[in-house]
Amino acid sequence: MKGEHRGEGSSVVMTVVQQNREGFIPRHGGYKRLLSYQKAVVIYEATVRFCERFFDARDRTREQMIQAARSGKQNIIEGSMASGTSKETEVMLTGVARASLEELLEDYRDFLRSRRLEEWSADHPYARRLRVLVRVPRADYETFRRAVEHPEPEICANAIIGLIRVASVLLDRQIRSLERAFVEGGGLRERMARARRKGR
């Protein structure tokens, strides 16, 4: 009897292993390919430089903005890495990234308002130029360097605001896609249950 039980258990384990090879724990961690992550990296680097240039080192806003930019980037990474075992966690962390960028957006808008600087409208010539740059394949920090490191703080802030808005739209789409995938395919517990049923 013990031998039979052990054989049956081995069969279930083999089924689970096979399911794992076929996607029981789906591929995860490919965050570097996400456009939202690529934009978040640019936003973080640009924010660090912006704060170094335009805020006093003792100003609490400086650290808060850098932390918000970092949170946007890091939570995309953490969500992607967690996706293999917890879709719920992936959705939650992607939502945290989105919220962090919204906080950062408001900090940049406060910067402009407090200094009586213009926030570009969607049809501003520089805003249109930024939209062209955003569509450049494999765009990175160098793509936007002239804008985000411009001597004029108004241009720098507006360029970064534009990038935050693009990243936010991408994250909104990402969250909706993750929610649909979760509803259709379930999470790890559902995949484990399906594997067990197949192993019986």
BAKOL-193364 format. One record per atom (N, C-alpha, C): z, y, x; residue in one letter; atom name. Coordinates in steps of 0.001 Angstrom, whole numbers, plus 500000, padded with zeros to 6 digits. Each point is the difference from the previous one (the first is absolute). Layout:
<atoms>
+--------+--------+--------+-------+------+
:     zz :     yy :     xx : volum : keti :
+--------+--------+--------+-------+------+
:      Z :      Y :      X :     A :   CA :
...
+--------+--------+--------+-------+------+
</atoms>
This chain:
<atoms>
+--------+--------+--------+-------+------+
:     zz :     yy :     xx : volum : keti :
+--------+--------+--------+-------+------+
: 500000 : 498800 : 500823 :     M :    N :
: 500000 : 501200 : 499177 :     M :   CA :
: 500000 : 501249 : 500857 :     M :    C :
: 500823 : 499950 : 501065 :     K :    N :
: 500054 : 501180 : 500864 :     K :   CA :
: 498653 : 500265 : 500635 :     K :    C :
: 499321 : 498888 : 500411 :     G :    N :
: 498703 : 500174 : 500627 :     G :   CA :
: 499005 : 500600 : 499033 :     G :    C :
: 500055 : 499521 : 498720 :     E :    N :
: 499089 : 500530 : 498999 :     E :   CA :
: 500276 : 501490 : 499753 :     E :    C :
: 501268 : 500375 : 499936 :     H :    N :
: 500356 : 501403 : 499754 :     H :   CA :
: 499507 : 500872 : 501144 :     H :    C :
: 500167 : 499478 : 501249 :     R :    N :
: 499571 : 500762 : 501158 :     R :   CA :
: 498492 : 500175 : 499982 :     R :    C :
: 499273 : 498952 : 499589 :     G :    N :
: 498555 : 500108 : 499947 :     G :   CA :
: 499545 : 501002 : 498971 :     G :    C :
: 500663 : 500023 : 498853 :     E :    N :
: 499653 : 500954 : 498948 :     E :   CA :
: 500273 : 501421 : 500472 :     E :    C :
: 501153 : 500186 : 500698 :     G :    N :
: 500326 : 501324 : 500528 :     G :   CA :
: 498975 : 500442 : 501021 :     G :    C :
: 499546 : 499070 : 500840 :     S :    N :
: 498990 : 500339 : 501006 :     S :   CA :
: 498713 : 500449 : 499347 :     S :    C :
: 499660 : 499322 : 498887 :     S :    N :
: 498786 : 500385 : 499279 :     S :   CA :
: 500082 : 501429 : 499495 :     S :    C :
: 501161 : 500365 : 499454 :     V :    N :
: 500173 : 501359 : 499496 :     V :   CA :
: 499915 : 501004 : 501147 :     V :    C :
: 500658 : 499660 : 501132 :     V :    N :
: 499970 : 500897 : 501164 :     V :   CA :
: 498575 : 500187 : 500482 :     V :    C :
: 499230 : 498892 : 500066 :     M :    N :
: 498621 : 500101 : 500453 :     M :   CA :
: 499185 : 500867 : 499064 :     M :    C :
: 500268 : 499881 : 498701 :     T :    N :
: 499283 : 500835 : 499035 :     T :   CA :
: 500325 : 501464 : 500222 :     T :    C :
: 501280 : 500291 : 500220 :     V :    N :
: 500414 : 501381 : 500256 :     V :   CA :
: 499353 : 500533 : 501271 :     V :    C :
: 499977 : 499157 : 501051 :     V :    N :
: 499362 : 500415 : 501256 :     V :   CA :
: 498534 : 500299 : 499782 :     V :    C :
: 499326 : 499106 : 499235 :     Q :    N :
: 498587 : 500208 : 499729 :     Q :   CA :
: 499789 : 501282 : 499223 :     Q :    C :
: 500886 : 500246 : 499007 :     Q :    N :
: 499895 : 501229 : 499222 :     Q :   CA :
: 500168 : 501210 : 500910 :     Q :    C :
: 500903 : 499884 : 500972 :     N :    N :
: 500222 : 501119 : 500922 :     N :   CA :
: 498743 : 500284 : 500798 :     N :    C :
: 499320 : 498943 : 500446 :     R :    N :
: 498764 : 500177 : 500754 :     R :   CA :
: 498929 : 500656 : 499147 :     R :    C :
: 500007 : 499679 : 498703 :     E :    N :
: 498969 : 500507 : 499112 :     E :   CA :
: 500368 : 501343 : 499368 :     E :    C :
: 501210 : 500475 : 500268 :     G :    N :
: 500401 : 501280 : 499435 :     G :   CA :
: 501287 : 499960 : 499204 :     G :    C :
: 500843 : 498953 : 500213 :     F :    N :
: 501302 : 499936 : 499347 :     F :   CA :
: 500796 : 501262 : 500336 :     F :    C :
: 500026 : 500341 : 501289 :     I :    N :
: 500439 : 501335 : 500418 :     I :   CA :
: 498723 : 500715 : 500432 :     I :    C :
: 499514 : 500919 : 499193 :     P :    N :
: 498696 : 500609 : 500274 :     P :   CA :
: 500001 : 500804 : 501289 :     P :    C :
: 498822 : 500222 : 500517 :     R :    N :
: 499874 : 500822 : 501193 :     R :   CA :
: 500632 : 501362 : 499750 :     R :    C :
: 500700 : 500480 : 500985 :     H :    N :
: 500682 : 501275 : 499836 :     H :   CA :
: 500101 : 500699 : 501353 :     H :    C :
: 500428 : 501266 : 499969 :     G :    N :
: 500193 : 500741 : 501235 :     G :   CA :
: 498762 : 500712 : 500508 :     G :    C :
: 498928 : 500052 : 499192 :     G :    N :
: 498783 : 500665 : 500463 :     G :   CA :
: 499990 : 501485 : 499718 :     G :    C :
: 501141 : 500650 : 500206 :     Y :    N :
: 500130 : 501415 : 499624 :     Y :   CA :
: 499091 : 500929 : 500781 :     Y :    C :
: 499631 : 499619 : 501218 :     K :    N :
: 499164 : 500895 : 500811 :     K :   CA :
: 498623 : 500210 : 499391 :     K :    C :
: 499591 : 499090 : 499125 :     R :    N :
: 498710 : 500148 : 499326 :     R :   CA :
: 500093 : 500860 : 498745 :     R :    C :
: 501205 : 500297 : 499557 :     L :    N :
: 500178 : 500797 : 498784 :     L :   CA :
: 499684 : 501468 : 500269 :     L :    C :
: 499146 : 500581 : 499173 :     L :    N :
: 499678 : 501423 : 500156 :     L :   CA :
: 501246 : 500863 : 499806 :     L :    C :
: 500884 : 499566 : 499104 :     S :    N :
: 501240 : 500755 : 499781 :     S :   CA :
: 500833 : 500054 : 501273 :     S :    C :
: 500075 : 498891 : 500715 :     Y :    N :
: 500754 : 499974 : 501262 :     Y :   CA :
: 499331 : 500884 : 501048 :     Y :    C :
: 498683 : 499902 : 500110 :     Q :    N :
: 499277 : 500802 : 500989 :     Q :   CA :
: 500230 : 501494 : 499779 :     Q :    C :
: 499979 : 500425 : 498736 :     K :    N :
: 500262 : 501408 : 499689 :     K :   CA :
: 501461 : 500344 : 500258 :     K :    C :
: 500913 : 499074 : 499701 :     A :    N :
: 501424 : 500256 : 500216 :     A :   CA :
: 500314 : 500191 : 501482 :     A :    C :
: 499307 : 499284 : 500856 :     V :    N :
: 500190 : 500170 : 501444 :     V :   CA :
: 499604 : 501416 : 500426 :     V :    C :
: 498857 : 500463 : 499511 :     V :    N :
: 499536 : 501360 : 500316 :     V :   CA :
: 501011 : 501027 : 499479 :     V :    C :
: 500476 : 499791 : 498785 :     I :    N :
: 500960 : 500928 : 499396 :     I :   CA :
: 501281 : 500053 : 500828 :     I :    C :
: 500482 : 498855 : 500432 :     Y :    N :
: 501230 : 499970 : 500808 :     Y :   CA :
: 499810 : 500756 : 501313 :     Y :    C :
: 498936 : 499680 : 500715 :     E :    N :
: 499762 : 500657 : 501294 :     E :   CA :
: 499815 : 501504 : 499814 :     E :    C :
: 499262 : 500379 : 498964 :     A :    N :
: 499757 : 501424 : 499744 :     A :   CA :
: 501296 : 500714 : 499626 :     A :    C :
: 500857 : 499318 : 499232 :     T :    N :
: 501264 : 500608 : 499579 :     T :   CA :
: 500942 : 500203 : 501178 :     T :    C :
: 500059 : 499052 : 500899 :     V :    N :
: 500839 : 500156 : 501199 :     V :   CA :
: 499570 : 501236 : 500780 :     V :    C :
: 498701 : 500140 : 500223 :     R :    N :
: 499505 : 501150 : 500755 :     R :   CA :
: 500211 : 501306 : 499223 :     R :    C :
: 499763 : 499962 : 498706 :     F :    N :
: 500170 : 501182 : 499162 :     F :   CA :
: 501451 : 500496 : 500070 :     F :    C :
: 500937 : 499086 : 499838 :     C :    N :
: 501419 : 500380 : 500013 :     C :   CA :
: 500447 : 500509 : 501366 :     C :    C :
: 499464 : 499415 : 501046 :     E :    N :
: 500328 : 500481 : 501349 :     E :   CA :
: 499521 : 501428 : 500214 :     E :    C :
: 498884 : 500343 : 499383 :     R :    N :
: 499402 : 501324 : 500206 :     R :   CA :
: 500594 : 501079 : 499097 :     R :    C :
: 500306 : 499641 : 498755 :     F :    N :
: 500304 : 501034 : 499013 :     F :   CA :
: 501435 : 499999 : 499471 :     F :    C :
: 500835 : 499075 : 500464 :     F :    N :
: 501400 : 499983 : 499581 :     F :   CA :
: 500919 : 500028 : 501206 :     F :    C :
: 501096 : 500701 : 499873 :     D :    N :
: 501033 : 499986 : 501025 :     D :   CA :
: 500612 : 498604 : 500076 :     D :    C :
: 500362 : 499592 : 501207 :     A :    N :
: 500555 : 498659 : 500195 :     A :   CA :
: 501275 : 499785 : 499196 :     A :    C :
: 500705 : 501071 : 499657 :     R :    N :
: 501254 : 499878 : 499239 :     R :   CA :
: 499777 : 500012 : 498489 :     R :    C :
: 498780 : 500203 : 499576 :     D :    N :
: 499684 : 500066 : 498570 :     D :   CA :
: 499998 : 498586 : 499409 :     D :    C :
: 500817 : 499764 : 498991 :     R :    N :
: 500085 : 498670 : 499393 :     R :   CA :
: 498685 : 499576 : 499359 :     R :    C :
: 499220 : 500967 : 499540 :     T :    N :
: 498720 : 499670 : 499361 :     T :   CA :
: 499089 : 499260 : 500967 :     T :    C :
: 500064 : 500384 : 501250 :     R :    N :
: 499156 : 499353 : 501024 :     R :   CA :
: 500246 : 498489 : 500023 :     R :    C :
: 501264 : 499598 : 500097 :     E :    N :
: 500317 : 498576 : 500061 :     E :   CA :
: 499679 : 499307 : 498684 :     E :    C :
: 500241 : 500672 : 498891 :     Q :    N :
: 499717 : 499404 : 498689 :     Q :   CA :
: 498509 : 499732 : 499817 :     Q :    C :
: 499169 : 500926 : 500437 :     M :    N :
: 498555 : 499810 : 499865 :     M :   CA :
: 499512 : 498852 : 500869 :     M :    C :
: 500509 : 499945 : 501223 :     I :    N :
: 499592 : 498910 : 500901 :     I :   CA :
: 500439 : 498658 : 499437 :     I :    C :
: 501223 : 499945 : 499459 :     Q :    N :
: 500494 : 498749 : 499425 :     Q :   CA :
: 499200 : 499589 : 498765 :     Q :    C :
: 499611 : 500980 : 499174 :     A :    N :
: 499192 : 499682 : 498813 :     A :   CA :
: 498634 : 499459 : 500407 :     A :    C :
: 499395 : 500608 : 501027 :     A :    N :
: 498697 : 499531 : 500491 :     A :   CA :
: 500122 : 498598 : 500589 :     A :    C :
: 501085 : 499766 : 500730 :     R :    N :
: 500215 : 498681 : 500592 :     R :   CA :
: 500239 : 498955 : 498911 :     R :    C :
: 500773 : 500374 : 498975 :     S :    N :
: 500268 : 499082 : 498900 :     S :   CA :
: 498709 : 499602 : 499292 :     S :    C :
: 499101 : 500964 : 499815 :     G :    N :
: 498718 : 499684 : 499387 :     G :   CA :
: 499254 : 498935 : 500771 :     G :    C :
: 499981 : 500140 : 501312 :     K :    N :
: 499288 : 499044 : 500855 :     K :   CA :
: 500725 : 498660 : 500079 :     K :    C :
: 501296 : 500034 : 500274 :     Q :    N :
: 500744 : 498764 : 500233 :     Q :   CA :
: 500113 : 499131 : 498761 :     Q :    C :
: 500109 : 500615 : 498834 :     N :    N :
: 500131 : 499187 : 498788 :     N :   CA :
: 498698 : 499301 : 499635 :     N :    C :
: 498870 : 500569 : 500394 :     I :    N :
: 498731 : 499285 : 499825 :     I :   CA :
: 500004 : 498744 : 500869 :     I :    C :
: 500465 : 500147 : 501246 :     I :    N :
: 500081 : 498853 : 500913 :     I :   CA :
: 500940 : 498939 : 499436 :     I :    C :
: 501208 : 500410 : 499620 :     E :    N :
: 500996 : 499043 : 499515 :     E :   CA :
: 499532 : 499302 : 498727 :     E :    C :
: 499357 : 500757 : 499119 :     G :    N :
: 499486 : 499388 : 498779 :     G :   CA :
: 498943 : 498960 : 500294 :     G :    C :
: 499110 : 500321 : 500922 :     S :    N :
: 498937 : 499062 : 500368 :     S :   CA :
: 500578 : 498735 : 500628 :     S :    C :
: 500996 : 500152 : 500870 :     M :    N :
: 500599 : 498843 : 500658 :     M :   CA :
: 500802 : 499139 : 499023 :     M :    C :
: 500552 : 500629 : 498963 :     A :    N :
: 500789 : 499247 : 499017 :     A :   CA :
: 499136 : 499327 : 498945 :     A :    C :
: 498722 : 500345 : 499945 :     S :    N :
: 499153 : 499571 : 498882 :     S :   CA :
: 499841 : 498487 : 499902 :     S :    C :
: 500111 : 499303 : 501126 :     G :    N :
: 499809 : 498554 : 499969 :     G :   CA :
: 501059 : 499272 : 499210 :     G :    C :
: 501216 : 500520 : 499990 :     T :    N :
: 501102 : 499312 : 499325 :     T :   CA :
: 500541 : 500747 : 498797 :     T :    C :
: 499670 : 501294 : 499852 :     S :    N :
: 500538 : 500750 : 498862 :     S :   CA :
: 499057 : 501120 : 499594 :     S :    C :
: 499227 : 499745 : 498960 :     K :    N :
: 499121 : 501043 : 499474 :     K :   CA :
: 500814 : 501142 : 499396 :     K :    C :
: 501170 : 499642 : 499444 :     E :    N :
: 500861 : 501042 : 499444 :     E :   CA :
: 500411 : 500997 : 501075 :     E :    C :
: 500371 : 499464 : 501175 :     T :    N :
: 500404 : 500865 : 501113 :     T :   CA :
: 498831 : 500835 : 500489 :     T :    C :
: 498816 : 499407 : 500044 :     E :    N :
: 498822 : 500745 : 500431 :     E :   CA :
: 499729 : 501175 : 499070 :     E :    C :
: 500068 : 499751 : 498687 :     V :    N :
: 499778 : 501077 : 499037 :     V :   CA :
: 501059 : 501083 : 500161 :     V :    C :
: 501267 : 499581 : 500140 :     M :    N :
: 501091 : 500957 : 500111 :     M :   CA :
: 499847 : 500877 : 501249 :     M :    C :
: 499724 : 499384 : 501145 :     L :    N :
: 499900 : 500757 : 501247 :     L :   CA :
: 498766 : 500897 : 500013 :     L :    C :
: 498918 : 499543 : 499398 :     T :    N :
: 498819 : 500857 : 499895 :     T :   CA :
: 500313 : 501205 : 499128 :     T :    C :
: 500807 : 499785 : 498963 :     G :    N :
: 500443 : 501108 : 499164 :     G :   CA :
: 500892 : 500970 : 500761 :     G :    C :
: 500839 : 499478 : 500878 :     V :    N :
: 500852 : 500865 : 500837 :     V :   CA :
: 499132 : 500843 : 500932 :     V :    C :
: 498967 : 499382 : 500563 :     A :    N :
: 499074 : 500750 : 500862 :     A :   CA :
: 499357 : 501138 : 499222 :     A :    C :
: 499589 : 499700 : 498773 :     R :    N :
: 499371 : 501028 : 499153 :     R :   CA :
: 500975 : 501140 : 499714 :     R :    C :
: 501251 : 499662 : 499694 :     A :    N :
: 501006 : 501017 : 499698 :     A :   CA :
: 500313 : 500854 : 501231 :     A :    C :
: 500021 : 499378 : 501166 :     S :    N :
: 500277 : 500739 : 501237 :     S :   CA :
: 498915 : 501033 : 500277 :     S :    C :
: 498752 : 499620 : 499757 :     L :    N :
: 498907 : 500944 : 500218 :     L :   CA :
: 500025 : 501124 : 498975 :     L :    C :
: 500456 : 499704 : 498781 :     E :    N :
: 500126 : 501058 : 498990 :     E :   CA :
: 501064 : 501018 : 500429 :     E :    C :
: 501094 : 499498 : 500556 :     E :    N :
: 501052 : 500884 : 500530 :     E :   CA :
: 499439 : 500866 : 501131 :     E :    C :
: 499235 : 499381 : 500886 :     L :    N :
: 499411 : 500736 : 501120 :     L :   CA :
: 499022 : 501060 : 499511 :     L :    C :
: 499209 : 499648 : 498988 :     L :    N :
: 499053 : 500952 : 499423 :     L :   CA :
: 500721 : 501262 : 499535 :     L :    C :
: 501123 : 499810 : 499314 :     E :    N :
: 500745 : 501150 : 499493 :     E :   CA :
: 500580 : 500841 : 501141 :     E :    C :
: 500371 : 499358 : 501095 :     D :    N :
: 500491 : 500753 : 501169 :     D :   CA :
: 498906 : 500908 : 500567 :     D :    C :
: 498786 : 499480 : 500076 :     Y :    N :
: 498888 : 500825 : 500496 :     Y :   CA :
: 499688 : 501135 : 499030 :     Y :    C :
: 500073 : 499716 : 498720 :     R :    N :
: 499750 : 501058 : 499012 :     R :   CA :
: 501094 : 501067 : 500063 :     R :    C :
: 501235 : 499572 : 500224 :     D :    N :
: 501100 : 500954 : 500180 :     D :   CA :
: 499749 : 500876 : 501227 :     D :    C :
: 499505 : 499378 : 501068 :     F :    N :
: 499701 : 500744 : 501225 :     F :   CA :
: 499010 : 501121 : 499708 :     F :    C :
: 498943 : 499676 : 499278 :     L :    N :
: 498992 : 501009 : 499670 :     L :   CA :
: 500578 : 501087 : 499092 :     L :    C :
: 500721 : 499588 : 498966 :     R :    N :
: 500559 : 500976 : 499057 :     R :   CA :
: 500979 : 500950 : 500673 :     R :    C :
: 500875 : 499449 : 500840 :     S :    N :
: 501035 : 500828 : 500610 :     S :   CA :
: 499428 : 501011 : 500986 :     S :    C :
: 498799 : 499745 : 500482 :     R :    N :
: 499354 : 500914 : 500955 :     R :   CA :
: 498849 : 500775 : 499365 :     R :    C :
: 499892 : 499896 : 498680 :     R :    N :
: 498952 : 500689 : 499237 :     R :   CA :
: 498598 : 499665 : 500528 :     R :    C :
: 499814 : 498728 : 500305 :     L :    N :
: 498696 : 499523 : 500458 :     L :   CA :
: 499293 : 499293 : 498850 :     L :    C :
: 498683 : 499971 : 500068 :     E :    N :
: 499194 : 499431 : 498915 :     E :   CA :
: 499979 : 498483 : 500054 :     E :    C :
: 500132 : 499392 : 498832 :     E :    N :
: 499730 : 498568 : 499883 :     E :   CA :
: 498570 : 499846 : 499496 :     E :    C :
: 499190 : 499269 : 500743 :     W :    N :
: 498581 : 499909 : 499669 :     W :   CA :
: 499780 : 499333 : 498648 :     W :    C :
: 499049 : 500536 : 499261 :     S :    N :
: 499537 : 499336 : 498788 :     S :   CA :
: 498999 : 498910 : 500398 :     S :    C :
: 499652 : 499153 : 499037 :     A :    N :
: 499087 : 498891 : 500294 :     A :   CA :
: 498629 : 500481 : 500435 :     A :    C :
: 499590 : 501214 : 499560 :     D :    N :
: 498667 : 500496 : 500350 :     D :   CA :
: 500009 : 500949 : 501194 :     D :    C :
: 501138 : 500104 : 500684 :     H :    N :
: 500058 : 500814 : 501214 :     H :   CA :
: 499047 : 499386 : 501039 :     H :    C :
: 499251 : 500823 : 500756 :     P :    N :
: 499049 : 499459 : 500978 :     P :   CA :
: 500643 : 499032 : 501004 :     P :    C :
: 501213 : 500320 : 500463 :     Y :    N :
: 500675 : 499109 : 500950 :     Y :   CA :
: 500430 : 498692 : 499333 :     Y :    C :
: 500382 : 500086 : 498727 :     A :    N :
: 500381 : 498783 : 499265 :     A :   CA :
: 498786 : 499082 : 499845 :     A :    C :
: 498846 : 500591 : 499738 :     R :    N :
: 498774 : 499191 : 499891 :     R :   CA :
: 499661 : 499358 : 501335 :     R :    C :
: 500186 : 500738 : 501073 :     R :    N :
: 499739 : 499455 : 501337 :     R :   CA :
: 500950 : 498838 : 500304 :     R :    C :
: 501259 : 500134 : 499581 :     L :    N :
: 500969 : 498932 : 500229 :     L :   CA :
: 499587 : 498731 : 499257 :     L :    C :
: 499472 : 500159 : 498789 :     R :    N :
: 499568 : 498827 : 499233 :     R :   CA :
: 498856 : 499275 : 500694 :     R :    C :
: 499178 : 500732 : 500701 :     V :    N :
: 498926 : 499371 : 500786 :     V :   CA :
: 500601 : 499182 : 501139 :     V :    C :
: 500977 : 500578 : 500701 :     L :    N :
: 500629 : 499298 : 501125 :     L :   CA :
: 500734 : 498747 : 499539 :     L :    C :
: 500623 : 500067 : 498822 :     V :    N :
: 500748 : 498858 : 499480 :     V :   CA :
: 499099 : 498787 : 499815 :     V :    C :
: 498733 : 500246 : 499697 :     R :    N :
: 499062 : 498891 : 499756 :     R :   CA :
: 499390 : 499435 : 501281 :     R :    C :
: 500335 : 500571 : 501153 :     V :    N :
: 499477 : 499478 : 501271 :     V :   CA :
: 500564 : 498597 : 500235 :     V :    C :
: 499137 : 499011 : 500271 :     P :    N :
: 500502 : 498634 : 500241 :     P :   CA :
: 500956 : 499972 : 501199 :     P :    C :
: 501103 : 499242 : 499848 :     R :    N :
: 501003 : 499828 : 501048 :     R :   CA :
: 500551 : 501343 : 500495 :     R :    C :
: 500131 : 500951 : 499094 :     A :    N :
: 500559 : 501306 : 500368 :     A :   CA :
: 501427 : 499827 : 500508 :     A :    C :
: 500327 : 500700 : 501091 :     D :    N :
: 501353 : 499940 : 500553 :     D :   CA :
: 500483 : 501414 : 500310 :     D :    C :
: 501063 : 500098 : 500771 :     Y :    N :
: 500578 : 501323 : 500267 :     Y :   CA :
: 498981 : 500940 : 500643 :     Y :    C :
: 499205 : 499471 : 500896 :     E :    N :
: 499015 : 500837 : 500693 :     E :   CA :
: 498997 : 500615 : 499025 :     E :    C :
: 499714 : 499279 : 498928 :     T :    N :
: 499069 : 500508 : 498985 :     T :   CA :
: 500500 : 501311 : 499406 :     T :    C :
: 501316 : 500108 : 499850 :     F :    N :
: 500594 : 501154 : 499312 :     F :   CA :
: 500737 : 500959 : 500949 :     F :    C :
: 499938 : 499734 : 501292 :     R :    N :
: 500820 : 500763 : 500942 :     R :   CA :
: 499775 : 501506 : 499898 :     R :    C :
: 498754 : 500438 : 499934 :     R :    N :
: 499733 : 501445 : 499968 :     R :   CA :
: 500642 : 500667 : 498797 :     R :    C :
: 500054 : 499286 : 498890 :     A :    N :
: 500593 : 500574 : 498785 :     A :   CA :
: 501524 : 499970 : 500059 :     A :    C :
: 500574 : 498849 : 500339 :     V :    N :
: 501461 : 499862 : 499933 :     V :   CA :
: 500713 : 500636 : 501193 :     V :    C :
: 499253 : 500348 : 501042 :     E :    N :
: 500601 : 500703 : 501137 :     E :   CA :
: 499428 : 501415 : 500146 :     E :    C :
: 499435 : 500520 : 498936 :     H :    N :
: 499436 : 501347 : 500020 :     H :   CA :
: 501104 : 501019 : 500295 :     H :    C :
: 499664 : 501093 : 500700 :     P :    N :
: 501024 : 501023 : 500290 :     P :   CA :
: 500610 : 500622 : 498749 :     P :    C :
: 499235 : 500052 : 498891 :     E :    N :
: 500504 : 500613 : 498778 :     E :   CA :
: 500803 : 498978 : 499179 :     E :    C :
: 501275 : 500287 : 499733 :     P :    N :
: 500810 : 499036 : 499238 :     P :   CA :
: 499456 : 499728 : 498604 :     P :    C :
: 499342 : 500983 : 499394 :     E :    N :
: 499441 : 499792 : 498668 :     E :   CA :
: 498955 : 498893 : 500011 :     E :    C :
: 499158 : 500002 : 501022 :     I :    N :
: 498957 : 498979 : 500096 :     I :   CA :
: 500617 : 498639 : 500287 :     I :    C :
: 500960 : 499954 : 500911 :     C :    N :
: 500669 : 498734 : 500325 :     C :   CA :
: 500645 : 499384 : 498758 :     C :    C :
: 500809 : 500809 : 499312 :     A :    N :
: 500733 : 499488 : 498844 :     A :   CA :
: 499056 : 499530 : 498909 :     A :    C :
: 498967 : 500767 : 499722 :     N :    N :
: 499058 : 499614 : 498952 :     N :   CA :
: 499214 : 498740 : 500362 :     N :    C :
: 499664 : 499856 : 501262 :     A :    N :
: 499286 : 498793 : 500427 :     A :   CA :
: 500874 : 498766 : 499807 :     A :    C :
: 501274 : 500125 : 500361 :     I :    N :
: 500911 : 498859 : 499836 :     I :   CA :
: 500261 : 499735 : 498522 :     I :    C :
: 500115 : 501057 : 499201 :     I :    N :
: 500139 : 499833 : 498548 :     I :   CA :
: 498813 : 499202 : 499445 :     I :    C :
: 498798 : 500332 : 500459 :     G :    N :
: 498818 : 499267 : 499551 :     G :   CA :
: 500070 : 498531 : 500355 :     G :    C :
: 500477 : 499698 : 501208 :     L :    N :
: 500128 : 498603 : 500429 :     L :   CA :
: 501062 : 499269 : 499183 :     L :    C :
: 501097 : 500691 : 499700 :     I :    N :
: 501048 : 499379 : 499184 :     I :   CA :
: 499457 : 499662 : 498616 :     I :    C :
: 499225 : 500904 : 499418 :     R :    N :
: 499440 : 499734 : 498671 :     R :   CA :
: 499066 : 498795 : 500021 :     R :    C :
: 499200 : 499880 : 501054 :     V :    N :
: 499102 : 498846 : 500122 :     V :   CA :
: 500817 : 498716 : 500119 :     V :    C :
: 501013 : 500007 : 500876 :     A :    N :
: 500842 : 498813 : 500185 :     A :   CA :
: 500718 : 499640 : 498703 :     A :    C :
: 500428 : 500997 : 499253 :     S :    N :
: 500706 : 499750 : 498739 :     S :   CA :
: 499089 : 499332 : 498972 :     S :    C :
: 498761 : 500461 : 499922 :     V :    N :
: 499033 : 499367 : 499089 :     V :   CA :
: 499774 : 498544 : 500414 :     V :    C :
: 499857 : 499765 : 501291 :     L :    N :
: 499794 : 498639 : 500499 :     L :   CA :
: 501204 : 499114 : 499673 :     L :    C :
: 501204 : 500528 : 500154 :     L :    N :
: 501201 : 499218 : 499700 :     L :   CA :
: 500127 : 499726 : 498505 :     L :    C :
: 499638 : 500965 : 499169 :     D :    N :
: 500016 : 499778 : 498551 :     D :   CA :
: 499079 : 498839 : 499628 :     D :    C :
: 498807 : 499991 : 500578 :     R :    N :
: 499056 : 498902 : 499739 :     R :   CA :
: 500555 : 498675 : 500516 :     R :    C :
: 500631 : 500054 : 501177 :     Q :    N :
: 500557 : 498803 : 500611 :     Q :   CA :
: 501103 : 499412 : 499118 :     Q :    C :
: 500856 : 500855 : 499483 :     I :    N :
: 501094 : 499546 : 499142 :     I :   CA :
: 499445 : 499352 : 498733 :     I :    C :
: 499002 : 500624 : 499381 :     R :    N :
: 499411 : 499417 : 498781 :     R :   CA :
: 499370 : 498639 : 500298 :     R :    C :
: 499343 : 499890 : 501147 :     S :    N :
: 499390 : 498728 : 500385 :     S :   CA :
: 501063 : 498929 : 500235 :     S :    C :
: 501097 : 500371 : 500654 :     L :    N :
: 501094 : 499051 : 500248 :     L :   CA :
: 500638 : 499552 : 498691 :     L :    C :
: 500168 : 500926 : 499085 :     E :    N :
: 500585 : 499645 : 498702 :     E :   CA :
: 499110 : 499011 : 499253 :     E :    C :
: 498682 : 500243 : 500023 :     R :    N :
: 499075 : 499072 : 499329 :     R :   CA :
: 500060 : 498623 : 500652 :     R :    C :
: 500027 : 499975 : 501341 :     A :    N :
: 500035 : 498725 : 500717 :     A :   CA :
: 501277 : 499231 : 499677 :     A :    C :
: 501099 : 500723 : 499866 :     F :    N :
: 501266 : 499343 : 499686 :     F :   CA :
: 499973 : 499414 : 498592 :     F :    C :
: 499467 : 500753 : 499044 :     V :    N :
: 499925 : 499523 : 498617 :     V :   CA :
: 499105 : 498763 : 499914 :     V :    C :
: 498902 : 500020 : 500727 :     E :    N :
: 499030 : 498897 : 499932 :     E :   CA :
: 500438 : 498773 : 500785 :     E :    C :
: 500589 : 500224 : 501192 :     G :    N :
: 500321 : 498865 : 500858 :     G :   CA :
: 501464 : 499696 : 500160 :     G :    C :
: 500861 : 500899 : 499543 :     G :    N :
: 501432 : 499782 : 500144 :     G :   CA :
: 500469 : 500226 : 501426 :     G :    C :
: 501261 : 499680 : 500231 :     G :    N :
: 500596 : 500152 : 501320 :     G :   CA :
: 500207 : 498664 : 500669 :     G :    C :
: 500846 : 499999 : 501020 :     L :    N :
: 500233 : 498782 : 500785 :     L :   CA :
: 500591 : 498890 : 499149 :     L :    C :
: 500946 : 500329 : 499106 :     R :    N :
: 500623 : 498962 : 499176 :     R :   CA :
: 498975 : 499280 : 499131 :     R :    C :
: 499069 : 500782 : 499438 :     E :    N :
: 498967 : 499377 : 499164 :     E :   CA :
: 499097 : 499105 : 500839 :     E :    C :
: 499645 : 500440 : 501215 :     R :    N :
: 499153 : 499160 : 500862 :     R :   CA :
: 500732 : 498731 : 500426 :     R :    C :
: 501302 : 500120 : 500265 :     M :    N :
: 500793 : 498814 : 500354 :     M :   CA :
: 500047 : 499019 : 498836 :     M :    C :
: 500168 : 500530 : 498783 :     A :    N :
: 500054 : 499125 : 498824 :     A :   CA :
: 498681 : 499266 : 499812 :     A :    C :
: 498890 : 500698 : 500197 :     R :    N :
: 498691 : 499347 : 499862 :     R :   CA :
: 499838 : 498908 : 501052 :     R :    C :
: 500484 : 500271 : 501229 :     A :    N :
: 499886 : 498996 : 501064 :     A :   CA :
: 500834 : 498767 : 499681 :     A :    C :
: 501192 : 500224 : 499432 :     R :    N :
: 500853 : 498854 : 499652 :     R :   CA :
: 499348 : 499152 : 498912 :     R :    C :
: 499435 : 500677 : 499006 :     R :    N :
: 499343 : 499235 : 498910 :     R :   CA :
: 498855 : 499148 : 500541 :     R :    C :
: 499250 : 500538 : 500955 :     K :    N :
: 498892 : 499242 : 500571 :     K :   CA :
: 500502 : 498828 : 500836 :     K :    C :
: 501228 : 500143 : 500542 :     G :    N :
: 500537 : 498946 : 500851 :     G :   CA :
: 500633 : 498847 : 499253 :     G :    C :
: 500117 : 500157 : 498681 :     R :    N :
: 500636 : 498915 : 499216 :     R :   CA :
: 499033 : 498877 : 499703 :     R :    C :
+--------+--------+--------+-------+------+
</atoms>
